[in-house]
Amino acid sequence: MKLLVINGPNLNLLGIREPDHYGKETYQDLLCKIQAYCDEKQIDVSFYQSNHEGDLVDRIQQAYFEQVDGIVINPGAYTHTSVALLDAVKAVQIPTVEVHISAVEQREDFRQVSYIRAACIGTITGQGTNGYLRGIDLLLEAKHDG
């Protein structure tokens, strides 16, 4: 199985940015955790992070041509604003799981809206960085069920 993990704006600042919401693990810690988990499960995983919406759209589209089997995405703030990311995921039709480190449903009102969710097979929130691992599990389950 070939997976892509995409992280949106400010996730490169994990461990620095609002540790009360996002924890003290660094972005590099997150990548190492996911890589180790995928190695255990013999999954080929690649990573992408950008603070720019169009770059994230481009990477989702590129995944189609690379024949990626699944995407785990934390769109960051673009969750609540980006129809472009929604349209990109819908266009490529790659099973995608939306992940948020914090429990967005318990935060500010504007964080209650997720545009990308409509194109995702599942959403994981409030499980810290372990939510990414649960997202990978959801994609594995979907592949075995499909």
C-alpha positions in Angstrom: 0.0 0.0 0.0 1.2 3.5 -0.9 0.1 6.3 1.4 0.7 10.1 1.4 0.5 12.2 4.5 -0.2 15.8 3.9 0.1 18.6 6.5 -1.1 22.1 6.0 -0.1 25.5 7.4 1.8 25.8 10.6 2.1 22.1 11.2 5.8 22.4 10.6 5.8 24.3 13.9 4.5 21.4 16.0 6.1 21.5 19.4 6.4 25.3 19.2 2.9 26.5 18.3 0.3 26.4 21.0 1.6 23.3 22.9 -1.6 23.3 25.0 -3.6 22.4 21.9 -1.0 20.5 19.8 1.4 19.0 22.3 5.2 19.1 22.5 6.1 16.6 19.8 7.9 18.3 17.0 7.0 17.9 13.3 10.1 15.7 12.9 8.9 13.5 15.8 5.5 13.2 14.0 7.2 12.1 10.8 9.3 9.5 12.6 6.3 8.1 14.5 4.3 7.7 11.2 7.3 6.2 9.4 7.9 3.6 12.1 4.2 2.7 12.2 4.1 2.3 8.4 7.4 0.3 8.4 5.7 -2.1 10.9 2.8 -2.5 8.5 4.9 -2.6 5.3 3.3 0.5 4.0 5.2 2.8 1.6 4.6 6.3 3.0 5.6 9.8 1.8 5.2 13.2 3.5 4.3 16.6 2.3 3.9 19.9 4.2 3.1 23.3 2.9 1.8 26.6 4.2 0.4 27.4 0.7 -3.0 26.3 -0.4 -2.2 25.9 -4.1 0.8 23.8 -3.3 -1.4 21.4 -1.3 -3.8 21.2 -4.2 -0.9 20.4 -6.6 0.3 17.7 -4.2 -3.1 16.0 -4.0 -3.3 16.1 -7.8 0.2 14.6 -8.1 -0.8 11.8 -5.9 -3.3 10.7 -8.5 -0.6 10.2 -11.1 1.6 8.4 -8.6 -1.2 6.0 -8.0 -1.3 6.6 -4.2 -3.7 4.3 -2.5 -4.7 6.7 0.3 -4.1 10.1 1.8 -4.1 11.2 5.4 -4.5 15.0 5.5 -4.4 17.6 8.3 -5.3 20.7 6.3 -4.7 22.9 9.3 -6.6 26.2 9.0 -7.5 25.4 5.4 -10.0 22.9 6.8 -12.3 25.8 7.5 -11.8 27.8 4.4 -10.7 25.8 1.4 -13.1 24.6 -1.2 -10.1 24.1 -3.4 -8.8 21.3 -1.2 -12.3 19.7 -1.2 -12.5 19.9 -4.9 -9.0 18.4 -5.3 -9.8 15.4 -3.1 -13.1 14.9 -4.9 -11.3 15.1 -8.3 -8.7 12.5 -7.6 -11.0 10.1 -5.8 -8.3 8.7 -3.6 -9.6 7.5 -0.2 -8.7 10.3 2.2 -8.9 10.7 6.0 -9.0 14.1 7.6 -7.0 14.3 10.8 -6.8 17.0 13.5 -4.4 16.8 16.5 -6.8 18.9 18.7 -10.5 18.3 19.3 -11.6 21.0 16.9 -15.2 20.3 17.8 -14.5 21.7 21.3 -12.7 24.9 20.1 -13.8 28.2 18.5 -17.0 28.3 16.4 -15.2 28.9 13.1 -13.4 25.6 13.6 -16.7 23.7 13.5 -16.8 24.0 9.7 -14.8 21.5 7.6 -15.1 21.8 3.9 -12.8 18.9 3.1 -14.8 16.5 5.3 -17.4 16.0 2.6 -14.8 14.2 0.4 -13.2 12.1 3.2 -13.9 8.5 4.3 -13.4 9.5 7.9 -12.3 12.2 10.3 -10.1 11.8 13.4 -9.9 14.6 16.0 -8.5 15.1 19.4 -6.2 12.1 19.6 -3.0 14.0 19.3 -0.5 12.8 16.8 -1.8 9.3 17.3 -4.7 10.4 15.2 -2.5 10.0 12.2 -2.0 6.4 13.0 -5.7 5.9 13.4 -6.2 7.5 10.0 -3.8 5.1 8.5 -5.7 2.2 10.1 -9.0 3.6 8.6 -7.4 3.6 5.1 -6.1 0.0 5.6 -9.6 -1.1 6.7 -11.1 0.6 3.7 -8.6 -1.1 1.3 -9.4 -4.5 2.8 -13.1 -3.9 2.7 -13.0 -2.6 -0.9 
